[in-house]
C-alpha cells in the first residue's frame, strides 16, 4: 500500500495546525468562551456567509466526499435527484419552522417542546437526539479512517483513535465561533479535494467527454427512474420525498442546525443563510457525484474491490488518489486533509450541540432542583466543555462499530432517518396542531422511533443491487487473481431472491424517515384526541388563561399563529378581554388589525 511523501505530510500537518489554531485563537480572544452565549451561540453576531458554509459542512463532510462519489461509482447518477428535494424543503424550513425558534431565543431547540408540551417531552426528545448524534459521530470518525488506511496504510484502529483524539481536543477548547470559521476552511479543502480528483481524471482521460462516455457505456447514467415500487433503492419518489423529509429533519428542527442559525443577529439573516446553504450544498453534491464518474473511468476495466486491493468500496476514492495522484507531491496530502478536516469540523459541531443540549436540558434543571436557584451563566462554560470531552470519548467507541453499518452514505442517512423523522413529527405536532398534548406526543414519538429502528436496521436484508464491475484488464494495477474476490461479492451472487425477505426490510432506506414521521404524527395526534375525549389529556400548555380561550401564538408556525390570531380577533370583536395576555407580549393591537 502506498504511503505519504514528505510534501503530503507538510500539507496534512499544516491543515491540522490551521484547524487547531482557529480553535486556540477563539479560546483566548474575545470573551474567552467564559459564557454559554459566547461558547454555544458565538454571541449571536456572526455574518451570513460563514454560517451558510457551516450549515453545509455540518452533515455533508467526509461522508459526502467518500459516500456520494462511491454512490455514483456503484449505483449510477440517480442519487443527484436528491438536490431537488433540498430546494423544495428550504422554504419550508426557513418560513414555517425557523421563526418559532427565533421567537423563543432558546439555546436548546428542545426548550420549545417543554413550553409546548412539558418537561417529559423535552427530556425524551433530547435523549433521542443524543442517540442520533452519537451514532452519526461514529460514522463521521470512521469515514476518514477509511481514507487514511487506503492512502497511508495506517490501520483503521489507529486512524480512528488519532482522529477521535484530535476532534475531542479541538471541540473541548473551541467554541461556536471556532467551529463556524473552521467549517469555512474545511469547506474550501473539501472543494479543493473534489476538484483535484476531477481535474486529474480529466487530464488522464483527455477531457471530460471520455469520462461521460465511459459512464454511459458502464450503465452509470440514470436520471429518470420513476418506478413507484418503494423497494427500489433510488427513484424520483424516494429521493424527492425521502430527501425532503431528511433535509427538514436536519435543517428545520435539528439542534445542530438550529443552534448555528441562531448565531446570526436576526431571523432574516438566518433565513438568508439557509437559502445560501442550498446552492453551496448542491454544488458540492453534484461535483462529488461527477468525481465518482471520473473514478469509474479510471477503474472501468479493473474494479479495485474485486481485485482485492481495498476492503470496502468507500475506499475507492482514496485509492484513486494513491494511483492517479501519488506521483504529484502534496496532492494526496491535500485530499486526506480535506477528509480529515471535514470530519474534525463535523464532529466538533456535533459535540458542541450535544454539550448545549446536556447543559440546557439536563444540568440546568438538575442544578435548579438541587440548589433552588438557576445555574449562573459564568459557571456554565466549564461543565459544557467537560461534556464535550465526554461525548468525544463516546463517539470513539461508536466509530469502531460503524464499520458494520454498511456504506457510510447510506448508514448516515439511515441514522438521520430513523431518529430524525419521529423528532421532526414531534415538532410538527407542536407547531401545527392545537389538540396534541404531552401524553399523546410521547406515545407517538416512542412508537415512531421503535418502528423506524426496526425497519431501518432489522435483519436479514437483501444485498444491494450494484451495477456491473469489470476486471478484464488489470495489467496497470499488478494483474488480477480470481482468488482475491471478496466474500461480499460472492455472497451477492449466491444469496436468495429478494422476495424471500420480509417486505419492510426490502424498502428503500430513504422511506425510513417518511414512515417514522407519518407514524409518529398519526399516533401522537390520535392518542392526544383519545385522551382528550376521555378527559385524561393532562395540562394544556398552549393556553394563557384558565378558561382556555387565549393561546400563546409564539408556539405555532406563522400560518397557524395567524389563523389563531384571527380567531382571537373575532373573540375581541364580540367583547372578549385580552388583558391576561399582555405579560406574554400579546395585546389587543395584535388582533384588531387582522
Legacy VTK file of the C-alpha trace (Angstrom):
# vtk DataFile Version 3.0
C-alpha trace
ASCII
DATASET POLYDATA
POINTS 594 float
0.000 0.000 0.000
1.271 3.445 -0.908
2.295 5.878 1.783
2.628 9.620 2.209
5.551 11.570 0.875
7.267 14.459 2.636
5.147 17.146 0.961
1.981 15.234 1.745
2.863 15.317 5.428
3.655 19.016 5.174
0.193 19.761 3.735
-1.503 17.468 6.246
0.289 18.942 9.275
-0.381 22.481 8.003
-4.116 21.668 7.897
-4.009 20.394 11.469
-2.152 23.486 12.646
-4.593 25.881 10.961
-7.636 23.990 12.306
-6.251 23.812 15.819
-5.020 27.406 15.564
-8.526 28.672 14.840
-9.782 26.885 17.938
-6.968 28.177 20.126
-7.386 31.734 18.796
-11.054 31.917 19.740
-10.345 30.204 23.046
-8.150 33.136 24.104
-9.812 36.037 22.232
-12.994 37.997 22.847
-14.751 36.800 25.957
-12.515 33.693 26.043
-15.550 31.366 25.938
-16.438 32.174 29.561
-20.185 32.453 28.922
-22.525 29.953 27.328
-23.771 32.602 24.894
-20.272 33.023 23.503
-19.297 29.350 23.689
-22.520 27.934 22.226
-24.020 30.805 20.168
-20.973 32.916 19.165
-22.540 35.970 20.872
-25.236 35.974 18.151
-23.164 38.306 15.945
-21.962 36.048 13.106
-22.281 37.067 9.452
-24.294 35.095 6.921
-21.531 33.537 4.805
-19.652 31.513 7.421
-22.971 30.257 8.797
-24.065 29.168 5.299
-20.870 27.188 4.739
-21.131 25.756 8.223
-24.686 24.556 7.584
-23.415 22.678 4.538
-20.364 21.259 6.279
-22.234 20.005 9.347
-23.648 16.823 7.876
-22.015 16.629 4.446
-18.318 16.379 5.198
-16.186 13.257 4.917
-19.360 11.231 4.435
-20.123 13.222 1.285
-16.626 13.005 -0.136
-16.485 9.239 0.227
-20.160 8.283 0.165
-21.561 10.320 -2.731
-18.632 9.589 -5.044
-18.908 5.908 -4.201
-22.686 6.043 -4.716
-22.245 7.171 -8.326
-19.424 4.676 -8.868
-21.509 1.711 -7.656
-25.108 2.596 -8.485
-25.052 5.413 -11.043
-26.204 9.022 -11.110
-29.816 8.655 -9.910
-28.833 9.995 -6.478
-28.276 13.533 -7.869
-32.066 13.979 -7.944
-31.955 14.462 -4.169
-30.684 18.002 -4.783
-34.174 18.947 -5.991
-35.568 17.972 -2.596
-33.134 20.367 -0.909
-34.575 23.277 -2.889
-38.164 22.263 -2.157
-37.505 21.852 1.567
-35.537 25.084 2.129
-38.539 27.489 2.159
-40.443 25.117 4.471
-37.590 25.176 6.994
-36.965 28.916 6.603
-40.533 30.218 6.863
-42.537 27.595 8.768
-40.151 26.338 11.468
-37.241 28.754 11.911
-39.414 31.751 13.011
-40.692 29.786 16.005
-37.190 29.106 17.328
-36.141 32.723 16.826
-39.102 33.980 18.829
-38.103 31.783 21.765
-34.365 32.642 21.566
-33.549 29.376 23.352
-30.120 27.758 23.164
-31.693 24.299 23.071
-34.303 23.590 20.410
-35.914 21.179 22.856
-36.827 24.014 25.205
-39.660 24.634 22.748
-41.021 21.154 23.476
-41.146 21.911 27.201
-43.051 25.126 26.565
-45.447 23.412 24.175
-45.914 20.014 25.847
-43.948 19.706 29.094
-40.637 18.662 30.656
-41.070 14.956 29.949
-41.434 15.557 26.217
-38.320 17.721 26.214
-36.333 15.042 28.043
-37.435 12.185 25.772
-36.719 14.216 22.614
-33.279 15.385 23.764
-32.351 11.798 24.652
-33.385 10.686 21.156
-31.295 13.486 19.623
-28.319 12.483 21.757
-28.591 8.911 20.462
-28.846 10.148 16.884
-25.794 12.379 17.066
-23.631 9.836 18.897
-24.330 7.308 16.130
-23.633 9.943 13.480
-20.335 10.972 15.068
-19.212 7.357 14.929
-19.754 7.373 11.150
-18.066 10.779 10.825
-14.915 9.498 12.571
-14.937 6.139 10.774
-15.171 7.695 7.267
-11.771 9.472 7.270
-10.203 6.437 8.947
-11.046 4.554 5.739
-9.259 7.197 3.682
-6.188 7.271 5.907
-5.882 3.499 5.741
-6.121 3.496 1.936
-3.707 6.391 1.371
-1.178 5.999 4.194
-1.513 2.306 5.045
-2.315 3.217 8.666
-4.584 0.637 10.324
-8.196 1.769 10.891
-7.863 1.321 14.648
-5.016 3.819 14.885
-6.734 6.161 12.432
-9.947 6.203 14.482
-8.000 6.861 17.662
-5.971 9.656 16.072
-8.997 11.381 14.546
-11.147 10.967 17.656
-8.498 12.353 19.994
-7.829 15.398 17.812
-11.572 16.044 17.369
-12.183 15.804 21.092
-9.302 18.158 21.924
-10.419 20.717 19.360
-14.073 20.555 20.381
-13.283 20.963 24.046
-11.263 24.176 23.696
-13.071 25.781 20.740
-16.442 27.494 20.929
-19.034 28.051 18.228
-17.017 30.814 16.537
-14.101 28.436 16.101
-16.433 25.770 14.761
-18.004 28.120 12.213
-14.734 29.511 10.858
-13.139 26.079 10.774
-16.137 24.958 8.728
-15.315 27.613 6.117
-11.692 26.470 5.987
-12.815 22.857 5.851
-15.292 23.587 3.032
-12.532 25.074 0.899
-10.459 21.939 1.439
-13.426 19.750 0.546
-13.983 21.520 -2.759
-10.231 21.503 -3.443
-10.053 17.749 -2.840
-13.017 17.015 -5.124
-11.835 19.232 -7.978
-8.327 17.823 -7.693
-9.812 14.377 -8.354
-11.922 15.618 -11.289
-9.095 17.607 -12.909
-6.602 14.775 -12.501
-9.015 12.258 -14.048
-9.878 14.658 -16.879
-6.189 15.158 -17.698
-5.601 11.394 -17.834
-8.772 10.834 -19.879
-8.037 13.656 -22.310
-11.100 15.699 -21.331
-14.477 15.334 -19.660
-16.053 13.697 -22.724
-14.367 10.299 -22.321
-15.408 10.215 -18.652
-19.047 10.708 -19.617
-18.790 8.124 -22.417
-17.286 5.523 -20.076
-20.080 6.168 -17.567
-22.696 5.708 -20.275
-21.077 2.501 -21.518
-20.911 1.160 -17.960
-24.606 1.898 -17.323
-23.864 4.598 -14.746
-26.055 7.313 -16.291
-29.553 7.112 -14.821
-31.812 10.054 -14.007
-35.364 9.172 -14.936
-36.302 6.281 -12.683
-39.941 6.916 -11.712
-40.593 3.369 -10.510
-43.379 3.602 -7.864
-42.128 0.438 -6.127
-40.895 1.572 -2.653
-38.430 -1.321 -2.538
-36.457 0.227 -5.409
-33.473 1.849 -3.715
-33.360 5.184 -5.561
-36.212 6.651 -7.609
-37.576 10.161 -8.037
-40.193 9.383 -5.403
-37.798 8.112 -2.747
-35.186 10.794 -3.428
-37.529 13.790 -3.619
-39.952 12.793 -0.848
-37.460 10.961 1.380
-34.845 13.615 0.673
-37.232 16.410 1.698
-38.102 14.760 4.990
-34.429 14.009 5.706
-33.435 17.601 4.911
-36.218 19.021 7.096
-35.354 16.708 9.974
-31.834 18.166 9.804
-32.301 21.816 8.825
-35.721 22.630 10.307
-35.631 21.138 13.827
-32.218 19.561 14.457
-30.365 21.120 17.386
-27.051 21.358 15.493
-28.514 23.460 12.684
-30.971 25.479 14.776
-28.115 26.415 17.089
-25.973 27.563 14.149
-28.797 29.582 12.631
-29.220 31.419 15.933
-25.630 32.694 15.801
-26.721 35.494 13.402
-28.358 38.697 14.586
-31.946 38.241 13.414
-34.455 35.986 11.654
-33.992 37.489 8.189
-30.244 36.881 8.340
-30.841 33.279 9.394
-33.261 32.751 6.502
-30.720 34.197 4.055
-28.044 31.867 5.447
-30.364 28.904 4.954
-31.087 29.907 1.359
-27.372 30.363 0.604
-26.699 26.925 2.038
-28.749 25.256 -0.732
-26.550 26.169 -3.776
-23.371 25.534 -1.776
-24.651 22.138 -0.697
-25.856 21.209 -4.190
-22.626 22.354 -5.832
-20.623 20.081 -3.552
-23.061 17.210 -4.046
-23.081 17.476 -7.859
-19.299 17.908 -8.036
-18.752 14.901 -5.813
-21.200 12.889 -7.926
-19.200 13.660 -11.061
-15.988 12.739 -9.270
-17.500 9.264 -8.819
-17.905 9.002 -12.598
-14.340 10.231 -13.060
-13.093 7.489 -10.752
-15.198 4.924 -12.613
-13.449 5.899 -15.850
-10.123 5.148 -14.206
-11.230 1.730 -12.851
-13.742 0.753 -15.542
-11.628 -2.242 -16.591
-10.272 -3.181 -13.156
-12.508 -2.737 -10.139
-10.239 -2.437 -7.059
-12.600 -4.302 -4.703
-12.907 -7.328 -6.996
-9.158 -7.162 -7.498
-8.715 -7.293 -3.718
-6.829 -4.018 -3.315
-9.364 -2.473 -0.909
-11.609 -3.872 1.826
-14.756 -1.789 1.245
-15.927 0.350 -1.662
-15.844 3.538 0.412
-12.062 3.336 -0.016
-12.313 3.656 -3.817
-11.741 7.420 -3.935
-8.737 7.355 -1.563
-7.231 4.538 -3.640
-7.695 6.625 -6.770
-5.744 9.399 -5.089
-2.894 6.955 -4.494
-2.960 5.522 -8.032
-3.556 8.676 -10.066
-2.129 11.439 -7.880
0.554 9.660 -5.859
3.317 10.979 -8.115
2.204 14.580 -7.580
3.767 15.807 -4.307
1.255 17.309 -1.910
-1.967 16.272 -3.677
-2.578 13.093 -1.639
-1.907 15.198 1.441
-4.439 17.777 0.246
-7.057 15.084 -0.271
-6.565 13.473 3.131
-6.523 16.941 4.698
-9.906 17.666 3.136
-11.429 14.480 4.516
-9.746 14.756 7.916
-10.650 18.402 8.475
-14.187 17.693 7.290
-14.539 15.069 9.985
-12.859 17.347 12.509
-15.327 20.145 11.935
-18.421 17.942 11.753
-17.618 16.138 14.971
-16.709 19.356 16.777
-20.058 20.840 15.740
-21.904 17.745 16.939
-20.033 17.763 20.245
-20.791 21.453 20.696
-24.506 20.855 20.111
-24.617 17.789 22.365
-22.928 19.813 25.093
-25.574 22.530 24.638
-28.413 20.021 24.949
-26.829 18.412 28.014
-26.368 21.782 29.702
-29.808 23.176 28.918
-31.909 20.015 29.155
-30.158 18.051 31.927
-27.645 20.031 34.000
-29.518 23.324 34.453
-32.820 21.711 35.510
-30.934 19.358 37.863
-28.942 22.245 39.369
-32.082 24.329 39.852
-33.840 21.415 41.545
-30.954 20.730 43.939
-29.858 24.306 44.675
-33.216 26.017 44.328
-31.772 28.681 42.006
-30.636 28.901 38.332
-27.099 27.954 37.338
-25.100 31.227 36.856
-24.044 31.809 33.266
-20.389 32.338 34.217
-20.336 28.880 35.815
-21.886 27.122 32.796
-18.939 27.134 30.403
-16.703 24.647 32.250
-19.263 21.819 32.628
-20.208 22.345 28.985
-16.610 21.731 27.902
-16.389 18.683 30.166
-19.479 17.236 28.482
-17.985 17.913 25.034
-14.923 15.920 26.113
-17.031 13.024 27.419
-19.088 12.858 24.230
-15.850 12.784 22.252
-14.768 9.657 24.101
-18.171 8.057 23.474
-18.003 8.785 19.748
-14.656 6.971 19.609
-16.304 3.813 20.855
-19.139 4.105 18.333
-16.652 4.632 15.491
-15.332 1.100 15.986
-18.875 -0.237 15.477
-19.528 1.945 12.406
-17.686 -0.441 10.080
-20.580 -2.890 10.449
-23.251 -0.374 9.362
-22.662 -0.633 5.598
-21.637 2.190 3.251
-21.027 5.468 5.052
-23.571 7.431 2.986
-26.468 5.005 3.438
-25.582 4.391 7.096
-25.575 8.114 7.919
-28.833 8.798 6.084
-30.460 5.800 7.771
-29.417 7.073 11.213
-30.806 10.523 10.456
-33.998 8.970 9.121
-34.893 6.586 11.939
-34.397 9.208 14.668
-34.868 12.438 12.724
-38.228 11.507 11.189
-40.038 10.950 14.522
-38.393 14.047 16.067
-39.466 16.124 13.072
-43.024 14.826 13.537
-42.928 15.756 17.223
-42.088 19.382 16.422
-44.734 19.355 13.677
-47.346 18.171 16.179
-46.450 21.094 18.402
-46.275 23.811 15.760
-49.184 22.818 13.514
-51.845 21.343 15.828
-53.635 22.733 18.861
-55.008 19.457 20.219
-51.764 17.476 20.551
-50.773 17.031 24.190
-47.759 15.698 26.075
-49.055 12.195 26.704
-50.060 11.650 23.104
-46.830 13.212 21.784
-44.606 10.945 23.884
-46.537 7.824 22.858
-46.228 8.870 19.212
-42.512 9.601 19.478
-41.626 6.326 21.212
-43.775 4.359 18.762
-42.244 6.105 15.754
-38.651 5.643 16.875
-39.179 1.976 17.770
-40.801 1.292 14.395
-38.131 3.232 12.468
-35.260 1.463 14.229
-36.888 -1.874 13.443
-37.402 -1.042 9.759
-34.071 0.771 9.369
-31.772 -1.787 10.981
-33.773 -5.033 11.036
-32.051 -8.120 9.653
-31.675 -10.024 7.408
-31.842 -7.613 4.476
-31.381 -8.336 0.768
-27.965 -7.439 -0.673
-27.704 -4.189 -2.592
-28.112 -4.437 -6.366
-24.947 -2.829 -7.696
-24.023 -2.263 -11.309
-21.512 -4.496 -13.048
-17.781 -4.184 -12.352
-15.066 -5.397 -14.670
-11.617 -6.909 -14.114
-10.906 -7.575 -17.778
-7.679 -5.551 -17.777
-5.764 -5.109 -14.526
-2.302 -5.046 -16.054
-1.592 -1.488 -14.911
-2.531 -2.394 -11.324
-0.432 -5.521 -10.942
-2.784 -8.049 -12.521
-5.853 -9.853 -11.196
-6.148 -13.115 -9.297
-9.651 -14.591 -9.070
-8.883 -15.938 -5.597
-8.822 -12.367 -4.267
-12.535 -11.806 -4.901
-14.145 -10.720 -1.662
-16.709 -12.748 0.314
-19.175 -9.850 -0.019
-19.206 -10.177 -3.812
-19.631 -13.942 -3.592
-22.476 -13.529 -1.101
-24.284 -11.246 -3.503
-24.059 -13.889 -6.209
-25.247 -16.773 -4.065
-27.927 -15.058 -1.983
-31.634 -15.908 -2.224
-34.142 -13.782 -4.165
-35.422 -10.547 -2.641
-38.978 -11.882 -2.420
-37.832 -14.240 0.343
-37.060 -11.296 2.641
-39.546 -9.553 4.927
-41.195 -6.748 2.926
-40.361 -3.868 5.276
-36.682 -4.873 5.217
-36.740 -4.511 1.432
-37.920 -0.893 1.497
-35.529 1.796 0.325
-33.661 3.288 3.277
-34.969 6.723 2.250
-38.511 5.757 3.244
-37.489 5.208 6.882
-37.694 8.918 7.678
-41.091 9.240 5.964
-42.589 6.218 7.716
-41.216 7.370 11.070
-42.691 10.845 10.567
-46.120 9.668 9.441
-46.471 7.027 12.173
-45.332 9.418 14.917
-47.685 12.168 13.766
-50.727 9.906 13.350
-50.212 8.002 16.612
-49.372 11.162 18.553
-52.409 13.058 17.282
-54.798 10.107 17.602
-53.730 9.328 21.166
-53.995 13.024 22.051
-57.579 13.184 20.733
-58.491 9.957 22.519
-57.105 11.180 25.834
-58.907 14.492 25.393
-62.175 12.625 24.765
-61.587 10.542 27.906
-60.667 13.627 29.917
-57.079 12.482 30.595
-55.185 14.893 28.351
-53.246 16.411 31.260
-52.159 20.045 31.456
-52.845 22.122 28.347
-49.768 24.336 27.992
-50.810 26.344 24.935
-53.349 28.429 26.854
-52.631 31.642 28.721
-55.748 31.591 30.872
-57.686 29.099 32.947
-60.733 29.334 30.674
-58.715 28.004 27.692
-59.579 30.953 25.444
-56.280 32.737 24.875
-53.484 30.861 23.123
-49.748 31.617 23.139
-49.296 32.061 19.393
-45.492 32.101 19.698
-45.651 28.304 19.988
-47.079 27.858 16.489
-45.814 28.113 12.924
-46.575 31.552 11.381
-49.567 30.417 9.217
-51.150 28.612 12.177
-50.393 31.531 14.509
-52.034 33.919 12.054
-55.154 31.742 11.944
-55.294 31.650 15.759
-54.907 35.435 15.967
-57.797 35.896 13.568
-59.958 33.705 15.772
-58.915 35.766 18.800
-59.683 38.950 16.878
-63.229 37.745 16.314
-63.426 36.955 20.031
-62.330 40.508 20.869
-64.888 41.981 18.478
-67.543 40.078 20.390
-66.470 41.685 23.690
-63.708 39.300 24.823
-60.866 40.572 27.005
-57.129 40.098 26.407
-55.538 41.667 29.488
-54.204 38.335 30.692
-52.034 38.006 27.588
-50.156 41.310 27.983
-47.463 39.782 30.163
-46.685 37.421 27.290
-46.141 40.267 24.864
-49.606 39.961 23.311
-52.120 42.776 23.438
-55.283 43.880 21.784
-53.478 45.682 18.951
-52.071 42.342 17.782
-55.541 41.291 16.685
-57.545 44.383 15.824
-55.717 44.898 12.518
-56.372 41.363 11.300
LINES 1 595
594 0 1 2 3 4 5 6 7 8 9 10 11 12 13 14 15 16 17 18 19 20 21 22 23 24 25 26 27 28 29 30 31 32 33 34 35 36 37 38 39 40 41 42 43 44 45 46 47 48 49 50 51 52 53 54 55 56 57 58 59 60 61 62 63 64 65 66 67 68 69 70 71 72 73 74 75 76 77 78 79 80 81 82 83 84 85 86 87 88 89 90 91 92 93 94 95 96 97 98 99 100 101 102 103 104 105 106 107 108 109 110 111 112 113 114 115 116 117 118 119 120 121 122 123 124 125 126 127 128 129 130 131 132 133 134 135 136 137 138 139 140 141 142 143 144 145 146 147 148 149 150 151 152 153 154 155 156 157 158 159 160 161 162 163 164 165 166 167 168 169 170 171 172 173 174 175 176 177 178 179 180 181 182 183 184 185 186 187 188 189 190 191 192 193 194 195 196 197 198 199 200 201 202 203 204 205 206 207 208 209 210 211 212 213 214 215 216 217 218 219 220 221 222 223 224 225 226 227 228 229 230 231 232 233 234 235 236 237 238 239 240 241 242 243 244 245 246 247 248 249 250 251 252 253 254 255 256 257 258 259 260 261 262 263 264 265 266 267 268 269 270 271 272 273 274 275 276 277 278 279 280 281 282 283 284 285 286 287 288 289 290 291 292 293 294 295 296 297 298 299 300 301 302 303 304 305 306 307 308 309 310 311 312 313 314 315 316 317 318 319 320 321 322 323 324 325 326 327 328 329 330 331 332 333 334 335 336 337 338 339 340 341 342 343 344 345 346 347 348 349 350 351 352 353 354 355 356 357 358 359 360 361 362 363 364 365 366 367 368 369 370 371 372 373 374 375 376 377 378 379 380 381 382 383 384 385 386 387 388 389 390 391 392 393 394 395 396 397 398 399 400 401 402 403 404 405 406 407 408 409 410 411 412 413 414 415 416 417 418 419 420 421 422 423 424 425 426 427 428 429 430 431 432 433 434 435 436 437 438 439 440 441 442 443 444 445 446 447 448 449 450 451 452 453 454 455 456 457 458 459 460 461 462 463 464 465 466 467 468 469 470 471 472 473 474 475 476 477 478 479 480 481 482 483 484 485 486 487 488 489 490 491 492 493 494 495 496 497 498 499 500 501 502 503 504 505 506 507 508 509 510 511 512 513 514 515 516 517 518 519 520 521 522 523 524 525 526 527 528 529 530 531 532 533 534 535 536 537 538 539 540 541 542 543 544 545 546 547 548 549 550 551 552 553 554 555 556 557 558 559 560 561 562 563 564 565 566 567 568 569 570 571 572 573 574 575 576 577 578 579 580 581 582 583 584 585 586 587 588 589 590 591 592 593
